Amino acid sequence: TVPPDVEVVVGSDGTVSAVPRTGARNNTTTVGQLKLVNPPEQDMRRGGDGYFRLADGNPAPADPAVRVASGYLEGSNVNVVEQMVTMISLARHYETQTKLLSVAQEMDRSAAQLVAKS
């Protein structure tokens, strides 16, 4: 649990600390420790709940070489505007292709009727 009226700080080694916002700011309290792991990708399997686990079901061992970059916000690798424009373009291409197929079928029917009459 985190005490009230504190700032939560995560150290590069995974230490979670509580720093008071008022009073003596050098009086930090260690709240917890993150277990930092780096399992091999080929040993990972996605579970039915969406979480990744090791194939053998055991927890991954801690890796002292892994570090936390605190204070950063992870961004998406997708440009939303670009993807939206691409989706609209693809939808229009799909509509055009389906219309072309409909026109080709209608022309085929018309040609078959003309050939049948002569």
A tleap script that builds the chain and sets N, CA, C and O, in Angstrom:
source leaprc.protein.ff14SB
mol = sequence {
  NTHR VAL PRO PRO ASP VAL GLU VAL VAL VAL
  GLY SER ASP GLY THR VAL SER ALA VAL PRO
  ARG THR GLY ALA ARG ASN ASN THR THR THR
  VAL GLY GLN LEU LYS LEU VAL ASN PRO PRO
  GLU GLN ASP MET ARG ARG GLY GLY ASP GLY
  TYR PHE ARG LEU ALA ASP GLY ASN PRO ALA
  PRO ALA ASP PRO ALA VAL ARG VAL ALA SER
  GLY TYR LEU GLU GLY SER ASN VAL ASN VAL
  VAL GLU GLN MET VAL THR MET ILE SER LEU
  ALA ARG HIE TYR GLU THR GLN THR LYS LEU
  LEU SER VAL ALA GLN GLU MET ASP ARG SER
  ALA ALA GLN LEU VAL ALA LYS CSER
}
set mol.1.N position { 0.841 -1.185 0.000 }
set mol.1.CA position { 0.000 0.000 0.000 }
set mol.1.C position { 0.879 1.239 0.000 }
set mol.1.O position { 1.993 1.228 0.524 }
set mol.2.N position { 0.369 2.289 -0.587 }
set mol.2.CA position { 1.093 3.551 -0.664 }
set mol.2.C position { 0.447 4.523 0.315 }
set mol.2.O position { -0.771 4.703 0.290 }
set mol.3.N position { 1.242 5.150 1.175 }
set mol.3.CA position { 0.680 6.124 2.122 }
set mol.3.C position { 0.075 7.314 1.385 }
set mol.3.O position { 0.472 7.612 0.258 }
set mol.4.N position { -0.897 8.006 2.020 }
set mol.4.CA position { -1.501 9.178 1.369 }
set mol.4.C position { -0.534 10.358 1.316 }
set mol.4.O position { 0.391 10.462 2.121 }
set mol.5.N position { -0.771 11.245 0.347 }
set mol.5.CA position { -0.022 12.496 0.183 }
set mol.5.C position { 1.477 12.264 -0.019 }
set mol.5.O position { 2.311 12.935 0.587 }
set mol.6.N position { 1.799 11.300 -0.882 }
set mol.6.CA position { 3.198 11.043 -1.225 }
set mol.6.C position { 3.332 10.977 -2.736 }
set mol.6.O position { 2.353 10.786 -3.458 }
set mol.7.N position { 4.539 11.137 -3.190 }
set mol.7.CA position { 4.873 10.981 -4.602 }
set mol.7.C position { 5.514 9.611 -4.766 }
set mol.7.O position { 6.440 9.265 -4.033 }
set mol.8.N position { 5.027 8.833 -5.720 }
set mol.8.CA position { 5.576 7.495 -5.961 }
set mol.8.C position { 6.715 7.614 -6.968 }
set mol.8.O position { 6.557 8.193 -8.043 }
set mol.9.N position { 7.858 7.058 -6.600 }
set mol.9.CA position { 9.052 7.098 -7.449 }
set mol.9.C position { 9.511 5.663 -7.672 }
set mol.9.O position { 9.609 4.875 -6.731 }
set mol.10.N position { 9.793 5.334 -8.935 }
set mol.10.CA position { 10.293 4.001 -9.274 }
set mol.10.C position { 11.746 4.144 -9.681 }
set mol.10.O position { 12.065 4.875 -10.619 }
set mol.11.N position { 12.628 3.448 -8.978 }
set mol.11.CA position { 14.055 3.496 -9.276 }
set mol.11.C position { 14.409 2.613 -10.459 }
set mol.11.O position { 13.611 1.767 -10.862 }
set mol.12.N position { 15.583 2.798 -11.014 }
set mol.12.CA position { 15.996 2.019 -12.180 }
set mol.12.C position { 16.148 0.540 -11.858 }
set mol.12.O position { 16.096 -0.295 -12.761 }
set mol.13.N position { 16.334 0.200 -10.584 }
set mol.13.CA position { 16.438 -1.205 -10.188 }
set mol.13.C position { 15.081 -1.814 -9.854 }
set mol.13.O position { 15.020 -2.980 -9.463 }
set mol.14.N position { 13.984 -1.056 -9.996 }
set mol.14.CA position { 12.647 -1.551 -9.737 }
set mol.14.C position { 12.134 -1.254 -8.350 }
set mol.14.O position { 11.042 -1.696 -7.992 }
set mol.15.N position { 12.898 -0.511 -7.550 }
set mol.15.CA position { 12.461 -0.157 -6.204 }
set mol.15.C position { 11.365 0.895 -6.277 }
set mol.15.O position { 11.544 1.936 -6.910 }
set mol.16.N position { 10.227 0.630 -5.632 }
set mol.16.CA position { 9.117 1.569 -5.589 }
set mol.16.C position { 9.177 2.275 -4.242 }
set mol.16.O position { 9.095 1.640 -3.191 }
set mol.17.N position { 9.321 3.605 -4.287 }
set mol.17.CA position { 9.480 4.389 -3.060 }
set mol.17.C position { 8.395 5.448 -2.965 }
set mol.17.O position { 7.858 5.906 -3.973 }
set mol.18.N position { 8.081 5.830 -1.720 }
set mol.18.CA position { 7.127 6.894 -1.451 }
set mol.18.C position { 7.895 8.074 -0.875 }
set mol.18.O position { 8.547 7.946 0.162 }
set mol.19.N position { 7.822 9.236 -1.550 }
set mol.19.CA position { 8.505 10.452 -1.103 }
set mol.19.C position { 7.428 11.427 -0.633 }
set mol.19.O position { 6.516 11.743 -1.397 }
set mol.20.N position { 7.514 11.914 0.614 }
set mol.20.CA position { 6.504 12.853 1.114 }
set mol.20.C position { 6.476 14.137 0.292 }
set mol.20.O position { 7.525 14.653 -0.094 }
set mol.21.N position { 5.277 14.653 0.024 }
set mol.21.CA position { 5.146 15.899 -0.738 }
set mol.21.C position { 5.366 17.109 0.149 }
set mol.21.O position { 5.704 18.186 -0.342 }
set mol.22.N position { 5.180 16.945 1.431 }
set mol.22.CA position { 5.389 18.043 2.374 }
set mol.22.C position { 6.345 17.573 3.461 }
set mol.22.O position { 6.479 16.374 3.704 }
set mol.23.N position { 6.988 18.496 4.094 }
set mol.23.CA position { 7.895 18.147 5.180 }
set mol.23.C position { 9.254 17.704 4.655 }
set mol.23.O position { 9.731 18.210 3.639 }
set mol.24.N position { 9.873 16.761 5.350 }
set mol.24.CA position { 11.219 16.285 4.987 }
set mol.24.C position { 11.134 15.376 3.769 }
set mol.24.O position { 10.716 14.223 3.871 }
set mol.25.N position { 11.534 15.907 2.611 }
set mol.25.CA position { 11.467 15.128 1.370 }
set mol.25.C position { 12.556 14.056 1.298 }
set mol.25.O position { 12.509 13.185 0.430 }
set mol.26.N position { 13.522 14.113 2.191 }
set mol.26.CA position { 14.574 13.099 2.175 }
set mol.26.C position { 14.182 11.866 2.991 }
set mol.26.O position { 14.982 10.946 3.157 }
set mol.27.N position { 12.952 11.852 3.497 }
set mol.27.CA position { 12.452 10.746 4.293 }
set mol.27.C position { 11.642 9.807 3.393 }
set mol.27.O position { 10.416 9.757 3.492 }
set mol.28.N position { 12.324 9.067 2.521 }
set mol.28.CA position { 11.638 8.169 1.599 }
set mol.28.C position { 11.380 6.821 2.260 }
set mol.28.O position { 12.138 6.369 3.118 }
set mol.29.N position { 10.299 6.201 1.839 }
set mol.29.CA position { 9.918 4.889 2.343 }
set mol.29.C position { 9.835 3.932 1.167 }
set mol.29.O position { 9.162 4.218 0.176 }
set mol.30.N position { 10.515 2.797 1.273 }
set mol.30.CA position { 10.427 1.788 0.226 }
set mol.30.C position { 9.102 1.054 0.384 }
set mol.30.O position { 8.821 0.462 1.426 }
set mol.31.N position { 8.287 1.104 -0.681 }
set mol.31.CA position { 6.963 0.507 -0.650 }
set mol.31.C position { 6.975 -0.904 -1.218 }
set mol.31.O position { 6.242 -1.775 -0.752 }
set mol.32.N position { 7.814 -1.126 -2.231 }
set mol.32.CA position { 7.839 -2.436 -2.869 }
set mol.32.C position { 9.000 -2.555 -3.835 }
set mol.32.O position { 9.803 -1.634 -3.984 }
set mol.33.N position { 9.076 -3.696 -4.484 }
set mol.33.CA position { 10.153 -3.985 -5.435 }
set mol.33.C position { 9.547 -4.688 -6.644 }
set mol.33.O position { 8.876 -5.710 -6.503 }
set mol.34.N position { 9.786 -4.134 -7.837 }
set mol.34.CA position { 9.344 -4.780 -9.067 }
set mol.34.C position { 10.308 -5.906 -9.412 }
set mol.34.O position { 11.522 -5.758 -9.274 }
set mol.35.N position { 9.767 -7.017 -9.856 }
set mol.35.CA position { 10.616 -8.109 -10.329 }
set mol.35.C position { 10.863 -7.862 -11.813 }
set mol.35.O position { 9.934 -7.923 -12.617 }
set mol.36.N position { 12.099 -7.587 -12.172 }
set mol.36.CA position { 12.462 -7.276 -13.551 }
set mol.36.C position { 12.990 -8.547 -14.206 }
set mol.36.O position { 13.941 -9.160 -13.722 }
set mol.37.N position { 12.358 -8.936 -15.319 }
set mol.37.CA position { 12.718 -10.175 -16.005 }
set mol.37.C position { 12.967 -9.888 -17.482 }
set mol.37.O position { 12.531 -8.865 -18.011 }
set mol.38.N position { 13.660 -10.787 -18.124 }
set mol.38.CA position { 13.915 -10.700 -19.561 }
set mol.38.C position { 13.891 -12.109 -20.137 }
set mol.38.O position { 14.938 -12.647 -20.496 }
set mol.39.N position { 12.693 -12.722 -20.231 }
set mol.39.CA position { 12.623 -14.098 -20.716 }
set mol.39.C position { 12.860 -14.165 -22.221 }
set mol.39.O position { 12.566 -13.205 -22.932 }
set mol.40.N position { 13.384 -15.277 -22.713 }
set mol.40.CA position { 13.568 -15.443 -24.161 }
set mol.40.C position { 12.214 -15.480 -24.875 }
set mol.40.O position { 11.282 -16.133 -24.406 }
set mol.41.N position { 12.107 -14.783 -25.999 }
set mol.41.CA position { 10.833 -14.699 -26.722 }
set mol.41.C position { 10.323 -16.059 -27.165 }
set mol.41.O position { 9.116 -16.299 -27.143 }
set mol.42.N position { 11.216 -16.952 -27.566 }
set mol.42.CA position { 10.777 -18.251 -28.067 }
set mol.42.C position { 10.149 -19.112 -26.969 }
set mol.42.O position { 9.446 -20.075 -27.276 }
set mol.43.N position { 10.390 -18.784 -25.697 }
set mol.43.CA position { 9.815 -19.540 -24.583 }
set mol.43.C position { 8.487 -18.965 -24.106 }
set mol.43.O position { 7.867 -19.535 -23.208 }
set mol.44.N position { 8.031 -17.845 -24.684 }
set mol.44.CA position { 6.820 -17.178 -24.236 }
set mol.44.C position { 5.601 -17.700 -24.993 }
set mol.44.O position { 5.671 -17.968 -26.192 }
set mol.45.N position { 4.473 -17.842 -24.273 }
set mol.45.CA position { 3.202 -18.248 -24.863 }
set mol.45.C position { 2.122 -17.319 -24.339 }
set mol.45.O position { 2.139 -16.927 -23.172 }
set mol.46.N position { 1.179 -16.967 -25.214 }
set mol.46.CA position { 0.063 -16.104 -24.797 }
set mol.46.C position { -1.024 -16.994 -24.208 }
set mol.46.O position { -1.439 -17.978 -24.821 }
set mol.47.N position { -1.479 -16.634 -23.006 }
set mol.47.CA position { -2.553 -17.366 -22.352 }
set mol.47.C position { -3.907 -16.903 -22.842 }
set mol.47.O position { -4.003 -15.913 -23.568 }
set mol.48.N position { -4.948 -17.606 -22.454 }
set mol.48.CA position { -6.305 -17.260 -22.848 }
set mol.48.C position { -6.745 -15.911 -22.309 }
set mol.48.O position { -7.663 -15.299 -22.855 }
set mol.49.N position { -6.105 -15.436 -21.243 }
set mol.49.CA position { -6.441 -14.142 -20.661 }
set mol.49.C position { -5.666 -12.996 -21.295 }
set mol.49.O position { -5.842 -11.844 -20.899 }
set mol.50.N position { -4.798 -13.293 -22.284 }
set mol.50.CA position { -4.025 -12.254 -22.968 }
set mol.50.C position { -2.657 -12.014 -22.376 }
set mol.50.O position { -1.855 -11.296 -22.974 }
set mol.51.N position { -2.355 -12.588 -21.219 }
set mol.51.CA position { -1.051 -12.417 -20.596 }
set mol.51.C position { -0.055 -13.407 -21.202 }
set mol.51.O position { -0.426 -14.499 -21.632 }
set mol.52.N position { 1.212 -13.001 -21.226 }
set mol.52.CA position { 2.266 -13.879 -21.699 }
set mol.52.C position { 2.885 -14.607 -20.515 }
set mol.52.O position { 3.098 -14.032 -19.447 }
set mol.53.N position { 3.165 -15.879 -20.731 }
set mol.53.CA position { 3.792 -16.710 -19.704 }
set mol.53.C position { 4.842 -17.583 -20.358 }
set mol.53.O position { 4.840 -17.776 -21.574 }
set mol.54.N position { 5.745 -18.111 -19.533 }
set mol.54.CA position { 6.709 -19.072 -20.051 }
set mol.54.C position { 5.969 -20.348 -20.421 }
set mol.54.O position { 4.979 -20.704 -19.782 }
set mol.55.N position { 6.446 -21.036 -21.451 }
set mol.55.CA position { 5.782 -22.239 -21.947 }
set mol.55.C position { 5.695 -23.314 -20.875 }
set mol.55.O position { 4.714 -24.057 -20.843 }
set mol.56.N position { 6.692 -23.422 -19.993 }
set mol.56.CA position { 6.677 -24.465 -18.963 }
set mol.56.C position { 5.814 -24.087 -17.762 }
set mol.56.O position { 5.634 -24.910 -16.865 }
set mol.57.N position { 5.273 -22.861 -17.718 }
set mol.57.CA position { 4.386 -22.434 -16.643 }
set mol.57.C position { 5.089 -21.875 -15.427 }
set mol.57.O position { 4.430 -21.341 -14.534 }
set mol.58.N position { 6.396 -21.977 -15.360 }
set mol.58.CA position { 7.146 -21.451 -14.218 }
set mol.58.C position { 7.333 -19.947 -14.353 }
set mol.58.O position { 7.318 -19.423 -15.467 }
set mol.59.N position { 7.510 -19.241 -13.234 }
set mol.59.CA position { 7.791 -17.796 -13.330 }
set mol.59.C position { 9.182 -17.546 -13.904 }
set mol.59.O position { 10.102 -18.339 -13.700 }
set mol.60.N position { 9.321 -16.445 -14.617 }
set mol.60.CA position { 10.616 -16.093 -15.210 }
set mol.60.C position { 11.585 -15.667 -14.108 }
set mol.60.O position { 11.175 -15.011 -13.150 }
set mol.61.N position { 12.848 -16.026 -14.227 }
set mol.61.CA position { 13.825 -15.612 -13.212 }
set mol.61.C position { 14.151 -14.123 -13.342 }
set mol.61.O position { 14.094 -13.553 -14.431 }
set mol.62.N position { 14.492 -13.511 -12.218 }
set mol.62.CA position { 14.874 -12.100 -12.212 }
set mol.62.C position { 16.174 -11.911 -12.980 }
set mol.62.O position { 17.062 -12.762 -12.935 }
set mol.63.N position { 16.278 -10.788 -13.685 }
set mol.63.CA position { 17.474 -10.480 -14.463 }
set mol.63.C position { 18.055 -9.161 -13.955 }
set mol.63.O position { 17.425 -8.116 -14.119 }
set mol.64.N position { 19.243 -9.185 -13.340 }
set mol.64.CA position { 19.809 -7.950 -12.788 }
set mol.64.C position { 20.225 -6.935 -13.855 }
set mol.64.O position { 20.465 -5.772 -13.531 }
set mol.65.N position { 20.313 -7.350 -15.113 }
set mol.65.CA position { 20.718 -6.435 -16.178 }
set mol.65.C position { 19.561 -5.566 -16.667 }
set mol.65.O position { 19.791 -4.567 -17.348 }
set mol.66.N position { 18.318 -5.930 -16.331 }
set mol.66.CA position { 17.149 -5.168 -16.781 }
set mol.66.C position { 16.992 -3.927 -15.911 }
set mol.66.O position { 17.149 -3.993 -14.692 }
set mol.67.N position { 16.681 -2.790 -16.544 }
set mol.67.CA position { 16.514 -1.519 -15.832 }
set mol.67.C position { 15.162 -0.912 -16.186 }
set mol.67.O position { 14.616 -1.167 -17.260 }
set mol.68.N position { 14.631 -0.109 -15.275 }
set mol.68.CA position { 13.374 0.607 -15.477 }
set mol.68.C position { 13.704 2.050 -15.821 }
set mol.68.O position { 14.572 2.658 -15.194 }
set mol.69.N position { 13.015 2.601 -16.814 }
set mol.69.CA position { 13.145 4.015 -17.161 }
set mol.69.C position { 11.924 4.725 -16.597 }
set mol.69.O position { 10.886 4.785 -17.255 }
set mol.70.N position { 12.034 5.261 -15.392 }
set mol.70.CA position { 10.916 5.900 -14.710 }
set mol.70.C position { 10.668 7.295 -15.262 }
set mol.70.O position { 11.595 7.990 -15.675 }
set mol.71.N position { 9.399 7.692 -15.261 }
set mol.71.CA position { 9.043 9.044 -15.679 }
set mol.71.C position { 8.809 9.194 -17.165 }
set mol.71.O position { 8.620 10.312 -17.644 }
set mol.72.N position { 8.815 8.104 -17.908 }
set mol.72.CA position { 8.586 8.159 -19.349 }
set mol.72.C position { 7.213 7.605 -19.667 }
set mol.72.O position { 6.715 6.721 -18.970 }
set mol.73.N position { 6.610 8.118 -20.706 }
set mol.73.CA position { 5.329 7.623 -21.173 }
set mol.73.C position { 5.577 6.888 -22.472 }
set mol.73.O position { 6.113 7.451 -23.427 }
set mol.74.N position { 5.184 5.626 -22.500 }
set mol.74.CA position { 5.396 4.836 -23.707 }
set mol.74.C position { 4.403 5.278 -24.765 }
set mol.74.O position { 3.204 5.378 -24.506 }
set mol.75.N position { 4.904 5.536 -25.940 }
set mol.75.CA position { 4.046 5.979 -27.020 }
set mol.75.C position { 3.702 4.846 -27.957 }
set mol.75.O position { 4.341 3.794 -27.947 }
set mol.76.N position { 2.699 5.071 -28.757 }
set mol.76.CA position { 2.275 4.077 -29.721 }
set mol.76.C position { 3.185 4.141 -30.939 }
set mol.76.O position { 3.725 5.198 -31.267 }
set mol.77.N position { 3.349 3.005 -31.608 }
set mol.77.CA position { 4.135 2.989 -32.834 }
set mol.77.C position { 3.236 3.141 -34.058 }
set mol.77.O position { 3.639 2.836 -35.180 }
set mol.78.N position { 2.004 3.620 -33.826 }
set mol.78.CA position { 1.034 3.789 -34.901 }
set mol.78.C position { 0.678 5.267 -35.018 }
set mol.78.O position { 0.378 5.924 -34.021 }
set mol.79.N position { 0.713 5.779 -36.239 }
set mol.79.CA position { 0.256 7.135 -36.508 }
set mol.79.C position { -1.238 7.041 -36.803 }
set mol.79.O position { -1.633 6.553 -37.862 }
set mol.80.N position { -2.063 7.503 -35.878 }
set mol.80.CA position { -3.512 7.319 -35.967 }
set mol.80.C position { -4.084 7.987 -37.210 }
set mol.80.O position { -4.909 7.394 -37.905 }
set mol.81.N position { -3.661 9.200 -37.495 }
set mol.81.CA position { -4.203 9.934 -38.647 }
set mol.81.C position { -3.853 9.209 -39.941 }
set mol.81.O position { -4.706 9.045 -40.813 }
set mol.82.N position { -2.618 8.781 -40.065 }
set mol.82.CA position { -2.186 8.075 -41.275 }
set mol.82.C position { -2.967 6.775 -41.454 }
set mol.82.O position { -3.373 6.446 -42.568 }
set mol.83.N position { -3.178 6.041 -40.374 }
set mol.83.CA position { -3.917 4.784 -40.465 }
set mol.83.C position { -5.385 5.022 -40.814 }
set mol.83.O position { -5.983 4.226 -41.538 }
set mol.84.N position { -5.964 6.099 -40.310 }
set mol.84.CA position { -7.350 6.411 -40.631 }
set mol.84.C position { -7.496 6.748 -42.110 }
set mol.84.O position { -8.438 6.299 -42.762 }
set mol.85.N position { -6.561 7.542 -42.642 }
set mol.85.CA position { -6.582 7.874 -44.066 }
set mol.85.C position { -6.423 6.608 -44.899 }
set mol.85.O position { -7.099 6.448 -45.915 }
set mol.86.N position { -5.545 5.717 -44.484 }
set mol.86.CA position { -5.340 4.455 -45.201 }
set mol.86.C position { -6.610 3.612 -45.183 }
set mol.86.O position { -6.977 3.023 -46.199 }
set mol.87.N position { -7.285 3.549 -44.034 }
set mol.87.CA position { -8.525 2.776 -43.939 }
set mol.87.C position { -9.604 3.338 -44.858 }
set mol.87.O position { -10.314 2.582 -45.521 }
set mol.88.N position { -9.727 4.662 -44.897 }
set mol.88.CA position { -10.723 5.285 -45.770 }
set mol.88.C position { -10.399 4.994 -47.228 }
set mol.88.O position { -11.288 4.679 -48.019 }
set mol.89.N position { -9.129 5.102 -47.577 }
set mol.89.CA position { -8.703 4.824 -48.948 }
set mol.89.C position { -8.995 3.376 -49.326 }
set mol.89.O position { -9.497 3.107 -50.417 }
set mol.90.N position { -8.685 2.454 -48.439 }
set mol.90.CA position { -8.951 1.035 -48.720 }
set mol.90.C position { -10.445 0.768 -48.839 }
set mol.90.O position { -10.858 -0.034 -49.678 }
set mol.91.N position { -11.260 1.417 -48.024 }
set mol.91.CA position { -12.708 1.241 -48.107 }
set mol.91.C position { -13.228 1.743 -49.455 }
set mol.91.O position { -14.105 1.122 -50.055 }
set mol.92.N position { -12.692 2.849 -49.921 }
set mol.92.CA position { -13.116 3.380 -51.226 }
set mol.92.C position { -12.680 2.463 -52.363 }
set mol.92.O position { -13.431 2.252 -53.316 }
set mol.93.N position { -11.484 1.924 -52.268 }
set mol.93.CA position { -11.023 0.972 -53.289 }
set mol.93.C position { -11.911 -0.265 -53.308 }
set mol.93.O position { -12.245 -0.774 -54.378 }
set mol.94.N position { -12.297 -0.753 -52.123 }
set mol.94.CA position { -13.178 -1.916 -52.028 }
set mol.94.C position { -14.522 -1.617 -52.687 }
set mol.94.O position { -15.030 -2.427 -53.463 }
set mol.95.N position { -15.101 -0.446 -52.378 }
set mol.95.CA position { -16.380 -0.071 -52.978 }
set mol.95.C position { -16.271 0.001 -54.492 }
set mol.95.O position { -17.168 -0.459 -55.199 }
set mol.96.N position { -15.184 0.573 -54.998 }
set mol.96.CA position { -14.976 0.672 -56.442 }
set mol.96.C position { -14.895 -0.709 -57.072 }
set mol.96.O position { -15.498 -0.955 -58.116 }
set mol.97.N position { -14.157 -1.604 -56.444 }
set mol.97.CA position { -14.011 -2.958 -56.990 }
set mol.97.C position { -15.351 -3.704 -56.997 }
set mol.97.O position { -15.661 -4.403 -57.962 }
set mol.98.N position { -16.136 -3.564 -55.942 }
set mol.98.CA position { -17.435 -4.245 -55.918 }
set mol.98.C position { -18.373 -3.659 -56.969 }
set mol.98.O position { -19.146 -4.398 -57.581 }
set mol.99.N position { -18.320 -2.341 -57.190 }
set mol.99.CA position { -19.137 -1.746 -58.248 }
set mol.99.C position { -18.704 -2.251 -59.619 }
set mol.99.O position { -19.541 -2.538 -60.476 }
set mol.100.N position { -17.389 -2.358 -59.821 }
set mol.100.CA position { -16.892 -2.886 -61.095 }
set mol.100.C position { -17.362 -4.312 -61.324 }
set mol.100.O position { -17.717 -4.670 -62.447 }
set mol.101.N position { -17.370 -5.126 -60.287 }
set mol.101.CA position { -17.861 -6.499 -60.415 }
set mol.101.C position { -19.347 -6.508 -60.766 }
set mol.101.O position { -19.780 -7.304 -61.600 }
set mol.102.N position { -20.123 -5.640 -60.146 }
set mol.102.CA position { -21.558 -5.565 -60.441 }
set mol.102.C position { -21.789 -5.148 -61.892 }
set mol.102.O position { -22.636 -5.722 -62.576 }
set mol.103.N position { -21.042 -4.156 -62.360 }
set mol.103.CA position { -21.165 -3.692 -63.746 }
set mol.103.C position { -20.762 -4.807 -64.707 }
set mol.103.O position { -21.417 -5.000 -65.731 }
set mol.104.N position { -19.701 -5.541 -64.398 }
set mol.104.CA position { -19.260 -6.642 -65.259 }
set mol.104.C position { -20.317 -7.743 -65.316 }
set mol.104.O position { -20.552 -8.311 -66.383 }
set mol.105.N position { -20.954 -8.053 -64.194 }
set mol.105.CA position { -22.014 -9.062 -64.193 }
set mol.105.C position { -23.205 -8.599 -65.020 }
set mol.105.O position { -23.786 -9.384 -65.770 }
set mol.106.N position { -23.569 -7.328 -64.887 }
set mol.106.CA position { -24.690 -6.787 -65.662 }
set mol.106.C position { -24.374 -6.820 -67.156 }
set mol.106.O position { -25.238 -7.161 -67.964 }
set mol.107.N position { -23.143 -6.468 -67.528 }
set mol.107.CA position { -22.749 -6.510 -68.943 }
set mol.107.C position { -22.773 -7.947 -69.459 }
set mol.107.O position { -23.149 -8.183 -70.607 }
set mol.108.N position { -22.381 -8.896 -68.634 }
set mol.108.CA position { -22.396 -10.298 -69.031 }
set mol.108.C position { -23.832 -10.766 -69.273 }
set mol.108.O position { -24.104 -11.462 -70.251 }
set mol.109.N position { -24.752 -10.382 -68.378 }
set mol.109.CA position { -26.158 -10.730 -68.547 }
set mol.109.C position { -26.716 -10.121 -69.837 }
set mol.109.O position { -27.416 -10.781 -70.604 }
set mol.110.N position { -26.387 -8.842 -70.053 }
set mol.110.CA position { -26.876 -8.161 -71.270 }
set mol.110.C position { -26.336 -8.833 -72.526 }
set mol.110.O position { -27.077 -9.040 -73.487 }
set mol.111.N position { -25.063 -9.171 -72.525 }
set mol.111.CA position { -24.449 -9.836 -73.693 }
set mol.111.C position { -25.104 -11.202 -73.919 }
set mol.111.O position { -25.368 -11.583 -75.059 }
set mol.112.N position { -25.364 -11.932 -72.842 }
set mol.112.CA position { -25.991 -13.249 -72.981 }
set mol.112.C position { -27.388 -13.114 -73.547 }
set mol.112.O position { -27.801 -13.952 -74.349 }
set mol.113.N position { -28.141 -12.076 -73.154 }
set mol.113.CA position { -29.482 -11.863 -73.684 }
set mol.113.C position { -29.430 -11.498 -75.161 }
set mol.113.O position { -30.270 -11.960 -75.934 }
set mol.114.N position { -28.450 -10.666 -75.578 }
set mol.114.CA position { -28.296 -10.283 -76.978 }
set mol.114.C position { -27.946 -11.478 -77.845 }
set mol.114.O position { -28.466 -11.627 -78.950 }
set mol.115.N position { -27.055 -12.336 -77.337 }
set mol.115.CA position { -26.651 -13.519 -78.104 }
set mol.115.C position { -27.821 -14.492 -78.207 }
set mol.115.O position { -27.996 -15.134 -79.243 }
set mol.116.N position { -28.623 -14.612 -77.152 }
set mol.116.CA position { -29.757 -15.527 -77.147 }
set mol.116.C position { -30.841 -15.084 -78.144 }
set mol.116.O position { -31.519 -15.933 -78.724 }
set mol.117.N position { -31.013 -13.769 -78.351 }
set mol.117.CA position { -32.035 -13.252 -79.246 }
set mol.117.C position { -31.666 -13.427 -80.704 }
set mol.117.O position { -32.544 -13.536 -81.560 }
set mol.118.N position { -30.371 -13.456 -80.996 }
set mol.118.CA position { -29.987 -13.538 -82.412 }
set mol.118.C position { -29.788 -14.922 -82.902 }
set mol.118.O position { -29.463 -15.122 -84.072 }
savepdb mol mol.pdb
quit
